[in-house]
Amino acid sequence: MKAGIHPENYRLVAFKDMSNDDIFLTKSTVEAKETIEHEGATYPLVKLEISRTSHPFYTGKTKLIDTAGRIDKFKNRYAKLKK
């Protein structure tokens, strides 16, 4: 590895999933404006909209969209206007 090109300010950072309030810690160099008290220690806080604990791919709660049903409803609704 080249010397002097890697950041040296790695520290533990708390990432909080705002959709389900799950918090996990990992090392990061991200800048954070807020802090949080977690398990007796204070960490910089980064808020996330979605994470591995709330994403449908990882949770297995995928949602199938019935596009055929939607198209049929659309055609039926506007078929009346053609007459």
Secondary structure as the mmCIF struct_conf table of DSSP 4:
data_model
#
loop_
_struct_conf.conf_type_id
_struct_conf.id
_struct_conf.beg_label_comp_id
_struct_conf.beg_label_asym_id
_struct_conf.beg_label_seq_id
_struct_conf.end_label_comp_id
_struct_conf.end_label_asym_id
_struct_conf.end_label_seq_id
TURN_TY1_P TURN_TY1_P1 ALA A 3 GLY A 4
BEND BEND1 HIS A 6 HIS A 6
STRN STRN1 ARG A 11 ASP A 17
TURN_TY1_P TURN_TY1_P2 MET A 18 ASP A 21
STRN STRN2 ASP A 22 SER A 28
BEND BEND2 LYS A 33 LYS A 33
STRN STRN3 GLU A 34 HIS A 38
TURN_TY1_P TURN_TY1_P3 GLU A 39 GLY A 40
STRN STRN4 ALA A 41 LEU A 48
BEND BEND3 GLU A 49 GLU A 49
TURN_TY1_P TURN_TY1_P4 ARG A 52 SER A 54
HELX_RH_AL_P HELX_RH_AL_P1 PRO A 56 THR A 59
TURN_TY1_P TURN_TY1_P5 GLY A 60 GLY A 60
HELX_RH_AL_P HELX_RH_AL_P2 THR A 67 LYS A 82
#
